[in-house]
Amino acid sequence: MPEALYYDLAGAATPETIRELLTITSPSHLLYGTDYPYVKAPILVRNLSALKNNLQDIVPQDVDQVL
């Protein structure tokens, strides 16, 4: 049932995490967001930038779909 799930990458934008998630789901089920940020805003902004860079390397055609 992984197709019914969405995965939040706000705190885990590493290439390893993204690659592992893509073995069980599609890029359209990877999201960047959180209802309550457990880290300060500058860290979230840095993580978003890292996520975008990592996705460009892994699934460049789907980056806009995720972000």
C-alpha positions in Angstrom: 0.0 0.0 0.0 2.9 2.5 -0.4 1.1 4.1 -3.3 -1.4 5.5 -0.8 1.4 7.1 1.3 3.2 10.4 0.9 6.7 11.1 2.4 7.8 14.3 4.0 11.4 15.2 3.3 11.6 18.4 5.4 14.1 16.8 7.8 15.7 14.2 5.6 16.8 15.5 2.2 19.9 13.3 1.8 20.5 11.5 -1.5 20.4 8.2 0.3 17.0 8.8 1.8 15.6 9.9 -1.6 17.0 6.9 -3.4 15.6 4.5 -0.8 12.2 6.1 -0.9 12.2 5.9 -4.7 12.5 2.2 -4.5 9.0 2.0 -2.9 7.2 5.1 -4.3 7.2 7.6 -7.1 8.6 11.2 -7.1 5.1 12.5 -6.9 4.8 11.0 -3.4 7.8 12.8 -2.1 6.9 16.1 -0.4 8.7 18.9 1.4 6.6 20.2 4.2 5.6 19.9 7.8 2.8 21.0 10.0 5.1 21.9 12.8 8.8 22.7 12.1 10.9 21.0 14.7 13.9 23.0 13.6 14.5 26.7 13.1 13.5 28.4 9.8 17.1 28.8 8.5 17.7 25.1 8.8 14.4 24.3 6.9 15.4 26.7 4.1 18.9 25.0 3.9 17.2 21.6 3.9 14.9 22.6 1.1 17.9 23.8 -1.0 19.7 20.5 -0.3 16.6 18.6 -1.3 16.3 20.5 -4.6 20.0 19.9 -5.4 19.7 16.2 -4.5 16.6 15.7 -6.5 18.2 17.4 -9.5 20.9 14.7 -9.4 18.6 11.8 -8.9 15.3 12.6 -10.8 15.9 15.9 -12.7 12.7 15.4 -14.8 10.5 15.2 -11.6 11.9 18.0 -9.4 9.1 20.5 -10.1 6.6 17.7 -9.4 8.0 17.3 -5.9 8.7 20.9 -5.1 
